[in-house]
Amino acid sequence: MKVGIDIGGTETKVVLCDDELNVLEKNVLKTPHFQSEADFLSFIFSLVKSKNVDTLNLSLAGFVNQKRGGLEFSPNLNLKISDLVGKLRRKFSGKVFIENDVNCAALYLLKEYGIGNFVVLMVGTGLGSGVVCNGKLIRGGDGFGTEAGHMNYVEDGVLCGCGRRGCYEGYCSGIAFKRLKESGLDEDKIEKIMAEALFHLIYNLTSLLNPEVFFLGGGVIWNLSLFERVLDVFLKRGVLFSTKLEKLKENKFISALGSIFLEESLKC
């Protein structure tokens, strides 16, 4: 059996599948506050120890280095674990795969829709992205390429959790919404600012990648009218090519489910 575990800052989603990838079980639990690397590893092992699992797939919100098998940094979890794959393998006898959470979501969408060229943008606490080009997930040299939320939007702008200034994430995310709200702006003005930033990102990515579709999801998309605002700007100003925007249906398990396909994707 295979298990897909998506560890977010607030919730952890667990999906158990048989060898034919039929979903047998789904669970959501509260993500504990990890005081140390040991706490994190113990939590993972507690989720699989009573199950007959031979493949462990881990989805993480953060910079995942595929070359080194480590979690370079996760702002939401406040963790950095070098050689995470190796440390998991010391106590887990089966196969171990790790990946960024939005890349996992992209793998799920690739299987679900069969579209060869698309971008997924998840606007939640932060702004995550995943890119599929010609049917393959794009990872880059170390494995954490296509971090569109950390491309520069405003020169010397607001400080981002990644340590740099002016990232798109600082202007379109749950973090951005909170900052703008605390500055005294009303929700209508905040959404206009966020929609402008998100459209700007989509416009640039369209010119670079020529995707067939942008899939937009995440808590901010699902709980505010941000998608509708971006779509309005998109239709008025237009972009190059025939790119479309599509709002994802809310699915808590999208990254956990997508992680099940990690082994297959890494063989490509």
N, C-alpha and C positions, 0 to 999 in steps of 0.2 A: 504493500500500500504506500501511497504518497501523501504527504501532508504539506499544505501551503499555509504559512503563517505570515500575516501582515501586521507588523508592530508599529502603531502610530503613537503620537504623543498622548492621546486620550484613551483610545480603544485598541485592542488586539483582536484580529479576526483570524479564525482557524478553520480550514477546510480540509476534510479527509476524503481521499479518493481511492478507488481500487485501481488495479493495473490497467484497466480499460478507460480510466479517467472518468468513471461515473462517480458523482458526488454522493458520499455516504453520510456525511455529517457536516454541519456548520455550527460554529459557536462564536459568540462575541463576549469578550471579558474586558474588564478595566485594565489598562496598562499600569503596572505599579511604577513607583518612582525608584529608579535605579540609582543606588548609592555608589555602585562600583561595577566594574566589568564582570566580576564574579556573580553579582546579583542578576545581571542580564543573562549570563550563560545558564544560571540555575533556573531562571524563568523559562527559557527555551526548553531545557531538558524536562521540566515539570509538565510541559504540554505534550510531550511525546513518549514519556517513559511507560505509560500504561497502554500504549497502542502498538500494534504490530506493523511498524512503519519501516520501510527500507530506503525511502528518499525524503530528505528534509529540504524544503524550499522556503527561503526566508526573504520577505519583502520588507524593505526598510526605507523610511523617509530620511534621505541623506545622500552623501557622496559615497558610492560604493565602488571600490577599486577592484575590478575583475582580474587585473593582472596579478595583484598581490593577495587577493581574497580577503580584503579588509574593508572595514567601515571607516573611511577617512574622517568623517565628521557628520554628526546628526544634530542640528540645532534643537529640534523638538525633543529628542531623547537626551541631549547633552552628553553624548557618548562619542568616543573615538576608540575603535578596537582594531589594532593591527592583527593580521593573520586570523581573522574571525573564522574563516572556513577551517583552518588547521585546528583551532581550539575546539570547534564543534566536533570535528572528526575524532578527536582524542577520546571523547566519551560516547560518540554516536557511531556505530559500526557501519551504517549505510552511506549513501551518497548525500552530499551537502552542496547546495547552490544558494547564492545570495544575489540580490539585485535591488536596485532602486525601485521604490513603490510605483512610480508613474511609468517606468519602463515595464513593470509587471502588468499594469493596466493596459499598456499598449499591446502586449502579447495576447492578453485576453481579447481585445478588440480585433486583432489580426485574425484570430481563430473564429470569432463570432461573425465578422462581416466579410472576411476574405478580401479586403481592400488592400492593394499593394503599396499605396503611397498616402500616408496620412500623418497628422500631428495630433497628439492628445495634450490638452492643457487642463490641469487640475488646479482650480483656485480654491484653496482651503486656508489653513493657517498661513501657508506660504504659497508659492506659485511654482508648481512642478510641471515638467513636460517630458514627453516621450515621442520619438520620431521613428516611423517605419518607412523605409525607402526601398522600392522594388521588392517588397515582400520580406525584408529583413530589418530587424531592430538595429538602429544605429547606436553604437556604444562609444566609439572613439578609441584612442590609443590606450588609455588606462581603464576605460569602462564608465567614466562619468562625463561623457560628452552630452550634447543636446540639453544642457541645463539652461534653457531659454530664460527662465525667471531670473537668472544671474547675469544676463547680458545687460549692458549699460543703456539706460534710458535717459537719465539726467546727469550731466557732468557735475561732479562734486555734490551730488544730491544727498538724500537721507541715508543714514548708515544702515546697512543690511546685516542680517544675522551671519552672513558669510564673511563679514569683515570689510567688505568693500562699500563704496558709496554709489548711489544712483541706480541700483538694479531695478528691473521691472517689478520684482517682488515687493519692493518698498512702496510701490504705487498701486498695486493691484493684488491684494491678498487680505486675509483676515487681519493680519498684523497692520497692514496699511489702513484698513477700515477703522480699526481701534485708534490708531494714531490720529487720523483725520477727525474722528468723532471727538476725541479729547481736545482737539484744537478749536472746537466750537462750530464746525460745519454741520449743516443738516444732512440727512440721509440722501436727499435728492442730489445735492451738490457733490457729495462723496461718490455716489454711483456714477455721476458724469465724469469725474476725474479718473475713476478706475476704468470706466469703459473706454476713455480716450487712450489710456496706457495700454489696455489689452488690444485695442484695435491697432495701435502703432506696432505692437509686437507681431500681431497676425500679418500685418502688411509687410513687414520686413521678412518674416519667415516664408511668406508666399513667394516673394521674389527669389529667395535663396533656394527653396526646396520644391516649389511647384506641387504641393500636395493636392490630392483630390478632395480632401475634406479635413476640416479641423473639428475634432470632438472636444467639447467643453463640458467640464463637470467639476465636482468638488462642492464643499459646503456653501461657499459664497455664491456660486452659480445656482445651486439648488434652493437657497433660502432668500436670495435677493432677486431683483429684476435685472441683474447685470447682463445676462445673456441677451435679453430683449433689447437692451440699450446698445450693446455691441453690434447686434444684428442690424439695428436701425442705422448706425454709423456705417457699417459694412455695405449696406444696400445703397446708401446715399453717395458714398465716396467711391466705392468699388475697389477692387484689387485686380492685379494682373491675372490672366488665365481664367479658368472656370472653377476655381476653388469654391467649396461650399462650407457653411458652418452648420454644425449639428449639436444640439444639446443632449448630453447623455442622460439616460434614465438613472435615477438614484439607485446605486448598488453598492452597499457597504463592502461586499466581498470581491469587488472587481480585481483588486491587486492580489489578494490571496489566491483567487482562482487563476489569475494570469501567471502566478509564480509556479504553478504546476507544469507549465510549458518551458521552464528555464533550461532543463537538460537538452531538450530538442533544439531550442534556439541557439545554444552555445556550440552545438555541433555544426551549425551552418557556416 
